[in-house]
Amino acid sequence: MHSRSLGQIVVEMNKTKEFLIPFIGLKLGKHHFEYQISNAFFEIFDYHEFNNSNVKVNVVLEKKSTLLELAFKHKGTVNVPCDMTNEEFDLPIKGNMKLIVRFGDAFNNDNEELLILPHGEFQIDIAQYIYEMIVLSVPLRRIHPGIKDGSLNTEALKKLKELTIKEQKTENKKEENIDPRWDKLKQLLTDK
């Protein structure tokens, strides 16, 4: 039983090995890394919210004598369904994040901007940071750009417009059917 779970961990590490940066062999200074992210990346994390994804990630690792500074930047698109019409579209996303890596007695990633690696560690796996940065940059409300500019014409939108118009007409009728006694009370107040 134990060896199976260990095997699963090894499989997961193999899937993210291209995101392992062996910093021990790097000279002091800045080092640039570039990644092209697709849905295969999100499948590693069992995340299936995107129909498709095409995101470019740039990472600048600055190696200093006592710490590492990582600057992440991403830009691209994720294909998602519109919240109003369920129509699929490419949603542009972008964002950035900074991470400081220090060395200590034990691993600690409690702080999202500071990672403590045990002394003697020689590499860092940045896959989790890339995953979180991209997923958190996607807005909670996903609206097809064709709704804003009027270019999207779907059955769902037509139905939504019809319902909105009906609702507005009903509200207008309610305003017209105000009890006439209120008008007399208003008149008493204004006659003073």
N, C-alpha and C positions, 0 to 999 in steps of 0.2 A: 504493500500500500504506500509506504513512504517513498520507495524508489519511483513510483509512478508520478507522484506529485513533484519530485525532484526532476523527473524527465520533462514534465510540463513546463517547469521553470526554464530548463535548458532550451526547450523549443521556443519559448517566448523571447529569451535572450538572443537566440539565433535570428529571430524575426526583426529585432531592433539593432542588430550588430552594426548596420551601416550608420547608426546614430551614436555609436560609441566613439568618443574622441580620446585617443591615448595621449594625454597632455604631458606625460612624463618625458617623452622624446622631443617635445617642442621647445624651441628657443624662447627666451623672454621676448615679449612684444606681441603684436597683433597677428592673428591667423584667421583667414576667412574660409567659411564652409558654406556650401549651397546645397539645398535639397529640393527636389520636386515631389510634392505630396499628391497622391491620388487616393482613391477609396481603399486600395490595398493596405495603406498605412492605417486607416481608421478601423479596418477589420481586425488588426492586431489587438485593438482595445475593445473589440466587440461593440463598436459604435456604428450604427447603420442609419443615421438620420439623413445622410446626403445620398441622392441618387447618383451623383457624380461629383468629383472634386478635382480642381486643378489649382494648386497653391504653391507658390515659390517661396521658400524660406531661406533667408540669409542669416548666418550666425557669425559674429565676430567674437573670437575668444582672445582676450588679452591676458597673456601669462605674465604675472609679476612674481617677485621673489617669494612672497608669502601667501599669495592668493591668486584666484582666477576671476576675471570679470567677463561675463558673457552678455552680449547684446543680440537679441533675437528680433528679426523683422520679417513680416510675411505679407504677401499680397496675392490675390487670385480670386477664383470664383468657386462657389459650391452650388450644385443644382438641388433646389428644394421645392416643395409644393407651396403655393401661395396660401396664406391662412384664410383668405376670403373666398377664393375661387377654386382652390386645389390644383390650379394650373401650374405645371412645373416651369421653373425659370432659373437662370444663372444669377445668383446673388453675389455681387462684388463684396469682398471682405478684405480688410487690411488691419494691421496692428503691430505692436512691438512690445518688448518685455526685456527687463534686465535681471540678471542673476549674478550674485556674488558667491563664489565657492571658497570656503575656508577649510582648514584642516584641524581636526580635534580628536578626542579620544574615541568618540562613537559617531556613527551615521546619524544625521538629524536633518529632516526636511520639513519641520513644523512651520517654518517661516517661508512664505512663497517667494521671497526675494533673496533668501540666504540658504545655501545648502552647506552642511558641514559633512565632509568626507573624513573617514578615519585616516590617520597618518599611515603612509605606506601605500595608499590607493594610487593607481597609476592611470585610470581612465574614468570618464564620466559618460553616462547614458543620458542623452538629451531628448530622447523620444517622448517621454511623459510631458516635458515642458512644451515641446512643439505641439503636441496633442491638445493640451489645456489652452495654450495661447490661441490656437485656431478656433476651437469649439467656443471659447468665451467671447470671441470677436463676432460671432454670428448673432444678429439682433434677435430678441425674443419674438418680435412681430415681423413676419416675413410677407411683405406685400409686393406683388408683381408690379414692375415699373409701368406697365401698360395701363394699370388702373389710374395712376396719377396723371399720365399724359393723354388718357382716353383712347389709346391705340388697341387696347385689349378688348375683344368683343366675344364673350362666351355666354353660354346659356345661364350659367350660375350668376354672372354679373347682371344679365337682363332681369332675372328673377329678383335679385337683390334690389335693383332700381325700382321694379314694380312694387315690391313690398314697402320700400322707403316712401314712394309717392302715396300709396294707400294710407300709410301711417300718418303722413303729413296732412292728408285730406281729413282723416278722422279727428286729428287734433284741432284743425280749423273749425270743424263742425261743433266740437265740444265748446270752443270759445264762443261760437255764435249762439249756442243754446244756454247761455247764462240766464239764470233766474231773473226775470224783470224786476223783482223786488230789490235786487242789489243795485240796479240802476237808480231806483228812487232813493235808496240810502246814500249813494254817491252824490246824488243831486242835493240832498239835504246838507251834506258836508261842504259842497262847493258854494251853496247859496249863502253861507254865513258871511 
